[in-house]
Amino acid sequence: MTKTGSSPPELATTEAEDEPPSVSSLTRRGYKRTNATRRQIADALSLGAAELIARAQQRDEKAPDYMSAEALVSFIRRADRAGDSKTRDALIRELVERCTPFFRGQFRGCNEEDHKDLQGAVIATLIDDILDPGDRGDFMQARFWLYLKRKTISAWNELTKNAADTESLDAAVSGDDGEEGTTRLDLQADGRLTLEELAMVSDGLAKLSLHIRRAFILRYAFEMKIGADNPADDPPDEETLARHFGCSGRTIRNWLKEAEAQLAGFREK
């Protein structure tokens, strides 16, 4: 896989064209926009504010005037630097709207209040990074949805970092009180836990070590892949449990086996 300079493997891209002269290059850690994003930016540079906003509202990815989230971030930053707050805010609203379907699939098991708080925290971080005068927003212009996924996981980790001592997502999934039983934990065909299953095992989750509890929920509520025995072998643009925890896939599998063994006795009466 081609790497740019000494950049980490996760930053390498499959498209190595230089930025067109009309499109400013990214400067942070070797990040590069895709060819499609570069073309979208170059094609929209001559548009007036109203036309740009109208193009940003095109959500059909197959349409010739479609603009990706990565390109939207670039134009939000341009409008902000130009002092055009009206265009900037309109583009931010469109970007946040595009994020809404993504958030519907996140934070499974959270109550409504926690879900709103976590989503709000991610959006606040996203906007701060976009409007940062430096290059903190460069990754968003290269891989926006991967950026959003990582920030979502970070927000969840922040909520649960003191889970051993405070109410957290592990407690928030509880719903009705779970009862001890004698059956094994049954996963759906796709390996994901339903909200009912999470509620069923919530008491057991509280008894797991923090790192095992986090790995279990990231795997079965967030559907994060386990990853290779050597995390460096995972695709560069994929967040895996092995990469997230900085250990081997074998270690993660052992953690999950331990969790499943300890949770096997929890079921509804």
Helices and strands as residue ranges (DSSP letters): G 9-11, H 35-44, H 49-56, H 69-81, H 85-104, H 112-131, H 138-142, H 144-160, H 169-172, E 179-180, H 195-200, H 202-205, H 210-220, G 231-233, H 241-245, H 249-263, E 266-267
